[in-house]
Amino acid sequence: MKKWSGIALLLVLVMSVLVACGTKDEATGEKTGTADTADTKILKMGTSADYPPFEYVDTAVSDEIIGFDIDLAKMVAKELGYTLEIEDMDFNGLIPALQAKSIDLVVAGMDGNNEERKKVIDFSAAYFTATNLVITMKDSNINSAEDLKGKKVGAQTASVQEKGAKSLEEQYGYSVESRDRVPDLFQEIKSGHLDAIVIADVVANGYIESNKDLASFELPEEHKLGLSMAFQKGSALTAEFDRVLKELQDNGEVEKLVLKWFSN
């Protein structure tokens, strides 16, 4: 009996210790297990998901934010060992959010040439630069912006090129008609429904090479399009992202994303 009593007492003591340890973990918030102790580097990224194809939500498919900027940001972050938490907000709230340090970076089709913004935030090197080209049929006798007077000029809906074309609409006396897809624009210029179309050079070059009946010239602009990522003033992330961005540009990965998002 004494032997069994001793064993029973020992079991009670062991159970008491286990319960006490469990209570301590709960009280201190400590977690156990290797999966929970692994370090996860998370960056909060702000964007304004209303600017296709750079960043937008295809509501017919899902509520996920997608686009060229999103793919590129995730690619750079992965190379650096970060996971992105993406927050959608109004464009005019992005810089204040960086200044308030509620987000770590902004990738939102933002022009890095803006001198006023440079006073309060830092920019990466440009990750996307392009010249807007006016594409015409070679036999159209349209060789400059002045020749567009009275013509119908096409551009992709909600694109940078649409914005550029519309900004010069009054000056050169043409009208802008928008289409959802780039292939539709080329089809309509060939059929004569449009007299000219405005396309980024990175996209247009492939079409011109495979269609010898097309010609092009640059759309006059105040400045070239140069998009950059934005960071808190003095952030060490700027140099990190610059380094990886250059590597991805040099090895052709950025060009692959350009073709994915701007040639369909």
Secondary structure, 3 states (H helix, E strand, C coil): CHHHHHHHHHHHHHHHHHHHHHHHHHHHCCCCCHHHHCCCCEEEEEECCEECCCEEECCCCCCCEECHHHHHHHHHHHHHCCEEEEEECCHHHHHHHHHCCCCCEECCCCECCCHHHHCCEEECCCCEEECEEEEEEHHHCCCCHHHHCCCEEEEECCCHHHHHHHHCHHHHCCEEEEECCHHHHHHHHHHCCCCEEEEEHHHHHHHHHHCCCEEEEECCCCCCEEECCEEECCCCHHHHHHHHHHHHHHCCHHHHHHHHHHCC
